[in-house]
């Protein structure tokens, strides 16, 4: 049998032949095909690009050779703004998920009454957050669909951030409670259960970093005039939160088995 490569194999099959099976590629496809994965990628990308101007590279430029400028800093900042707008539009249907979550919570409640009421309060805070958030968004200069006054739009925005802040505080309390419960049960676990608990603790750490780093920014946005003048804090803390959310989500997606 002639095993010499055929010209069509060389031309048409070269890319596939030189792309080996990859668990990382399979993992990425599984992660980014979810709404949560796409949202976290867009959030991390937009925050990273926006922060380049305000934190690390005030005169940011990427060069090829000595004279060619490959990426324009103003273009990166505008692209980050477009990603942020796209995320907001993608999240419009999140209100439906809140209703579904509250319904499921009452029909399949957690064992702990404390956790049940924490999650109820989280859902209710999101029911306040979503309408106000999108009233503010759809009356902004970026998407001026609603004809309301700038003062009303700004007020809706501030109160939406405050409702979001309540959710974040409750989420931190819930995570700390779960960490404590896992710690109390560790000495009773077998090896497999202990490994699962350690994996869950690692996920909790990512979620705590995500939410704790958000709190100063939420407080800043929830007060007229803010609590600090230097927006480097906003960019830095938001970037930290976004990256923690991204990597926590990445590790939370099961690796496909072959």
C-alpha positions as MATLAB code, in Angstrom:
seq = 'XXXXXXXXXXXXXXXXXXXXXXXXXXXXXXXXXXXXXXXXXXXXXXXXXXXXXXXXXXXXXXXXXXXXXXXXXXXXXXXXXXXXXXXXXXXXXXXXXXXXXXXXXXXXXXXXXXXXXXXXXXXXXXXXXXXXXXXXXXXXXXXXXXXXXXXXXXXXXXXXXXXXXXXXXXXXXXXXXXXXXXXXXXXXXXXXXXXXXXXXXXXXXXXXXXXXXXXXXXXXXXXXXXXXXXXXXXXXXXXXXXXXXXXXXXXXXXXXXX';
ca = [
       0.000    0.000    0.000;
       1.372    3.402   -1.000;
       1.864    5.405    2.209;
       3.336    8.459    0.553;
       1.394   11.620    1.415;
      -1.061   12.725   -1.232;
      -1.143   16.320   -2.365;
      -4.722   16.797   -1.118;
      -3.707   15.491    2.341;
      -0.836   17.957    2.451;
      -2.872   20.947    1.308;
      -6.308   20.284    2.793;
      -5.512   18.155    5.811;
      -2.412   19.848    7.191;
      -4.168   21.952    9.828;
      -6.151   19.041   11.252;
      -3.184   16.698   11.075;
      -1.023   19.095   13.075;
      -3.728   19.911   15.652;
      -3.594   17.104   18.220;
      -6.492   16.315   20.564;
      -6.382   18.745   23.484;
      -8.094   18.560   26.869;
      -7.496   22.304   27.252;
      -9.262   23.058   23.967;
     -12.169   20.784   24.934;
     -12.336   22.480   28.335;
     -12.329   25.943   26.762;
     -15.090   25.037   24.313;
     -17.219   23.655   27.119;
     -16.624   26.736   29.291;
     -17.121   29.396   26.613;
     -20.213   27.705   25.176;
     -22.028   28.519   28.426;
     -23.575   31.922   29.083;
     -21.595   32.216   32.320;
     -18.284   31.384   30.652;
     -18.795   33.848   27.809;
     -19.869   36.543   30.270;
     -16.810   36.027   32.469;
     -14.454   36.063   29.472;
     -15.973   39.313   28.186;
     -15.853   40.829   31.671;
     -12.196   39.908   32.226;
     -11.231   41.093   28.727;
     -13.021   44.429   28.992;
     -11.634   45.125   32.465;
      -8.101   44.150   31.445;
      -8.190   46.404   28.384;
      -9.727   49.337   30.251;
      -7.211   49.019   33.074;
      -4.247   49.265   30.718;
      -4.839   52.980   30.349;
      -5.602   53.729   33.988;
      -3.183   51.421   35.838;
      -0.175   50.064   34.046;
       0.196   51.821   30.717;
      -0.947   55.433   30.604;
       0.780   55.781   27.228;
       0.109   52.182   26.240;
       1.180   51.008   22.809;
       2.132   47.662   21.376;
       4.831   47.847   18.711;
       6.049   45.540   16.013;
       9.658   46.333   15.282;
      10.636   49.895   16.090;
       8.084   51.976   14.248;
       4.851   50.069   13.584;
       2.060   50.446   16.103;
      -0.070   47.300   16.057;
      -2.771   48.209   18.586;
      -4.088   51.669   19.342;
      -4.696   52.452   23.041;
      -7.824   54.496   22.322;
      -9.123   51.660   20.174;
      -8.552   49.177   22.997;
     -10.457   51.393   25.407;
     -13.375   51.763   22.969;
     -13.399   48.020   22.342;
     -13.562   47.439   26.110;
     -16.559   49.789   26.247;
     -18.280   47.821   23.492;
     -17.642   44.557   25.357;
     -19.154   46.094   28.482;
     -22.279   47.141   26.558;
     -22.552   43.677   25.002;
     -22.379   42.087   28.464;
     -25.179   44.305   29.709;
     -27.396   43.395   26.760;
     -26.592   39.682   27.147;
     -27.582   39.864   30.802;
     -31.005   41.387   30.089;
     -32.736   38.016   30.449;
     -31.134   37.374   33.831;
     -34.336   38.518   35.510;
     -36.030   35.349   34.274;
     -33.306   33.272   35.917;
     -33.978   35.075   39.208;
     -37.665   34.109   39.120;
     -36.713   30.536   38.253;
     -34.173   30.452   41.083;
     -36.672   31.750   43.652;
     -39.234   29.201   42.485;
     -36.732   26.342   42.757;
     -35.580   27.591   46.153;
     -39.072   27.221   47.645;
     -39.576   23.779   46.132;
     -36.107   22.389   46.907;
     -34.856   24.436   49.873;
     -31.421   23.906   51.442;
     -31.256   22.063   54.749;
     -30.137   25.147   56.651;
     -32.857   27.687   57.441;
     -30.147   30.356   57.648;
     -28.937   29.607   54.113;
     -32.535   29.491   52.861;
     -33.261   32.995   54.112;
     -29.906   34.303   52.838;
     -30.727   33.017   49.364;
     -34.258   34.404   49.549;
     -32.849   37.837   50.358;
     -30.351   37.511   47.518;
     -33.136   36.773   45.067;
     -35.233   39.677   46.303;
     -32.276   42.059   46.053;
     -31.797   40.976   42.424;
     -35.471   41.653   41.722;
     -34.742   45.245   42.749;
     -31.393   45.366   40.947;
     -32.411   44.188   37.472;
     -35.248   46.629   36.650;
     -33.329   49.622   38.019;
     -30.118   48.539   36.290;
     -31.787   48.368   32.898;
     -33.783   51.547   33.391;
     -30.437   53.249   33.958;
     -28.744   51.404   31.085;
     -31.461   51.988   28.498;
     -31.617   55.687   29.350;
     -27.845   56.179   29.166;
     -26.070   57.918   26.249;
     -24.845   54.478   25.106;
     -28.352   53.040   24.604;
     -30.853   55.945   24.783;
     -34.077   53.956   24.428;
     -35.985   55.364   27.409;
     -36.980   59.013   27.537;
     -36.415   59.823   31.182;
     -34.466   62.632   32.759;
     -30.746   62.229   33.479;
     -31.496   62.742   37.186;
     -33.991   59.858   37.214;
     -31.590   57.665   35.262;
     -28.780   58.440   37.694;
     -31.010   57.713   40.689;
     -32.026   54.356   39.205;
     -28.365   53.559   38.636;
     -27.356   54.366   42.209;
     -30.163   52.308   43.737;
     -29.416   49.389   41.432;
     -25.810   49.405   42.650;
     -27.017   49.472   46.261;
     -29.236   46.451   45.613;
     -26.269   44.711   43.991;
     -24.190   45.562   47.051;
     -26.746   43.855   49.296;
     -26.486   40.728   47.128;
     -22.680   40.771   47.335;
     -22.647   41.124   51.127;
     -25.150   38.288   51.456;
     -23.077   36.161   49.098;
     -19.956   36.705   51.196;
     -21.883   35.713   54.341;
     -23.178   32.591   52.571;
     -19.683   31.598   51.395;
     -18.148   32.085   54.844;
     -20.924   29.976   56.366;
     -20.270   27.208   53.839;
     -16.516   27.356   54.550;
     -17.212   27.027   58.264;
     -19.547   24.061   57.764;
     -16.998   22.278   55.576;
     -14.321   22.833   58.222;
     -16.470   21.331   60.960;
     -17.078   18.159   58.911;
     -13.538   17.549   57.658;
     -12.572   15.086   60.402;
     -15.590   12.920   59.504;
     -14.817   12.673   55.777;
     -13.355    9.771   53.867;
     -10.578   10.407   51.343;
     -12.800   11.051   48.310;
     -15.173   13.310   50.227;
     -12.217   15.213   51.688;
     -10.784   15.824   48.199;
     -14.161   17.086   47.015;
     -14.359   19.386   50.061;
     -10.884   20.788   49.336;
     -11.886   21.440   45.735;
     -15.009   23.203   46.951;
     -12.943   25.295   49.386;
     -10.716   26.396   46.521;
     -13.818   27.467   44.588;
     -15.025   29.376   47.654;
     -11.706   31.252   47.802;
     -12.120   32.388   44.182;
     -15.681   33.510   44.888;
     -14.661   35.347   48.051;
     -11.902   37.214   46.190;
     -14.392   38.027   43.424;
     -16.979   39.476   45.797;
     -14.793   41.088   48.472;
     -12.817   42.983   45.828;
     -16.121   44.278   44.433;
     -17.281   45.832   47.686;
     -15.169   49.029   47.654;
     -16.146   49.673   44.025;
     -19.832   49.092   44.804;
     -19.620   51.462   47.755;
     -17.886   54.022   45.528;
     -20.613   53.792   42.884;
     -23.460   53.789   45.392;
     -22.598   57.203   46.842;
     -23.105   60.442   44.937;
     -19.627   61.765   44.200;
     -17.977   58.468   45.165;
     -15.694   57.726   48.114;
     -12.358   58.227   46.341;
     -11.010   60.392   43.540;
      -8.466   58.116   41.882;
     -10.208   55.702   39.510;
      -7.135   53.475   39.563;
      -8.790   51.808   42.563;
     -11.891   51.045   40.505;
      -9.867   49.621   37.625;
      -7.546   47.579   39.827;
     -10.198   46.081   42.076;
     -12.543   45.395   39.152;
      -9.750   43.654   37.268;
      -8.949   41.510   40.315;
     -12.625   40.629   40.696;
     -13.015   39.813   37.012;
      -9.933   37.592   36.857;
     -10.924   35.714   40.015;
     -14.415   35.146   38.600;
     -12.948   33.928   35.309;
     -10.510   31.432   36.827;
     -13.019   30.256   39.398;
     -15.484   29.568   36.609;
     -12.790   27.843   34.538;
     -11.942   25.454   37.362;
     -15.627   24.852   38.053;
     -16.270   23.388   34.596;
     -15.679   19.617   34.602;
     -12.823   18.502   32.366;
     -14.231   16.273   29.620;
     -13.077   12.667   29.737;
     -11.881   10.800   26.659;
];
